[in-house]
């Protein structure tokens, strides 16, 4: 006589964090639980990059009402953006959706790009296992590529050397940059701040750059100035 298998009960909210921490500890022990903030679980690995501290993170958002989880991966030099939820395909602070990475693209995720479950203990555990497996297979590979590019990209190397030579008032520069960004209606390519314009010109003079690489220079120049200004702020 076969024994009927009863469905597992619904997962309690207090059980989600231990489940996530346990699965990450088992599969990706280098990524430790960092914090839970504004509904997001953050797991972090840190690497030394010269004078900077690179933060590589897995961000997880779960809706108990919809029974779906969204996962994203970031690799950030600027500590100010450690918990920033905005997606970014720039060179030094990228933040990309995990399902998009699995699909082979770094575009902003479309609606419906989530992991789903039935809300039960077993179903949620299976969903978390799938997320961590995708992170292992696609997310880690992406972070390792970004790490290699961070060390070898001539635009990044040139930009870091340029801002190292600066001696500006970081607070005033940061405030001016943000004011200019609002004035440009958050279009980085329209900002006419003199130091940013000069930095873009200097980066454009780096030889051997493809057309695609040059298109990313405005974003890189902006991020580099933000990075320079953020050194006045205590890191996490």
N, C-alpha and C positions, 0 to 999 in steps of 0.2 A: 504494500500500500504506500503510495507516494505521499510525502509530507508537503503540504502547501506552504510555500514561502510567503511570509507576510511582508508587505511593503514597509520600508523603514520609515520612521517618523520624520516630521519636518525638522530641518536644522534650526536651532535657536540662534539668535543673533550673537549671543555670547560665545558660541562655538566656532564662529567663522575664523576669527584671528588664530586660535590654536591650530585649526585645520590648515590654514595657509602657512603658518610658521613651521609646522611639522613637515609639510610636503616640501617646502623650500629647503629646510635643513637636510632632508633626505636626498634631494636631487641636486640642489645648488647651494651647498653650504657656504660658498664665498659671498653669497648675497644674504646679508643679515637684515632682519626686520629693523627699519629705521624709525618710522612713526606712522600713526594714523591721523590724518588731518583732512578736514572738509570732505569726509566720506571716502577717502582714498587710503588704501594700504600701500606703503612704500617700502621696498626692499632695496638695499644699497650695497655696492662694492666700490671701493675707492682705489685709485692708482695715482702714483706720483708722476707729474708731468712737469719737469723742471721746477720752476717756482710756484707751480699751480697744483691744485688737487682736483683730479678728474673724478666726478661722481657719476657712476653708471647705475641706473636704477630700473626696477620693474615696478610699474604703478598699476594697482588693481582696484576697480570699482565694482561693487556688487549691489544689485537692487533686489531686496527681498520681495518686493511687490511684483516685479516683472520676472524674477528668477533668471536674471542674465548678468553676466560679468563682462566688463570691458577691460582690456589689458593693453598697456603701452610701455615702450622702452625709451629711455633717454640716456644721453651721454653728455654731461655738461661741465664745461670749465668754469662757468660763472656761478658761484654759490647762490647768488640772488635768485636764480631760476630753478633751484633744486626741486621745488614743489610746484613749479608753474605748470598748470594744466594745458596751456596752449601748445598746439603742435608746431614744430619748427623743423624745416629741412635744411637749415644752415650747417656750416662746417664745424663750429665749435660748441654749439648747444642743441644738437638735434633731439627731437622728441617725436617718435613714430609709433603708430598703432601696430600692435603685434600681429593681428590678422592680416593687415596690409603687408607687413614684412613676409609673412608666410606665403602670401600670394605673389611675392616678388615685386612689390611696388612700395614706394615711400610716400605715396599720396595721402592726403587727409582721408580718414575712413568715411565710407558712406554709411547712412543709417542702416541698422540691421547687422552691422559687422560686430557681433557680440557672441560670447559663449553662453550656451543655454543649458538649463537643467530643470528638473521637476520640483526642486526645493527640498527634497528629502535629504537625509544625511548621506545615504549612498549616492544619490544622484549628484549632490553638490561635491562630494569627494571625487567622483568620476570627472566632473567638469574641471575642478581644480587640477586634477592630474593631467588633463588635456592641455590646460593653460601652461602648466609648468613644462610639459613635454615640448610644446611649441616654443616656449622661451628657450629651452635647452637647444633645440634644433635650429631655430631661426633667429631668436633674440641674441643669444650669445655669439653666434656667427656674425651678426650685424655689429655688435659692440666691438668685437675683435677687429673687424674691418675698419671701423671708425678709429680705433686705437692706432692701427697701422697708418691710417691716413693722417691722423693728427701728428705723427712723428715724421712723416715723409712729404707731406704736401708743401710745396715751396711757397704758396700764398700764406699759409698759416705760419710757417717759419719766418717769412719776411715780416708779417704783421706783428708777431710776438716781439721780434727784435726792434721794430719801430716803436711800439708802445713802451718798451723797456727804457728807451732813451728819453722819454718825455718827463717833463717836470712842470705839470700843470696843477692848478687847484682842482682836485678830483670832485669835490662837492659842487663847485660852481659849474664845472664842465658837465657833470651829470644832470644838474638841474636845467642847464641850457639845452642839452640834447633832448631831454624829455619835453621841454617846451616847444622845441623845433619839430619834434615828432607829432605833437598834437596839432601844431600849425599846419603840418603837411597832411593832416587827416590820416595819420598812421601809415602813410606810404613812405617807406624808407628811401626809395629812389627819388623822392621829391625834396628831401631835406637838403638845405643849403648851408648848413653849419660849416664854417671855414675849415676847422680841423678835420671834419669828416670828409669834406671835398678833397683836401690835400692827401688824406690817407688813401682814398679811392684812387687818386692819380698815381700815387706811389705803388700801390698794389697792381694797378694796370700795367705798370712798367716792368713787372717781373716777367722775364722771358719764358717762352715755351708754353703759354697758357692757351687752352682750347677756348672756342667761343662759349661753350657751356660753362667753363670755369669762370670766364670773365663776367658772365651774367650773374654769378653769385657774389661778385665783389661788393656791391652795395650792402648786402646783408652781412657779409663778413666784416666789412669796415665798421658798421654800426655795432655789431657784437663785440668787436675788439675794443672800441671806445667804452662800451658798457663794462667790459671786463676790467679795463684800466680803472674806471671810476669805482668799481665794486671793491677794490683792494682796501678801501677805507672802512668797509663794513666787516664786522667779525663774521668768520665762517661758521657754518654749523658744526 
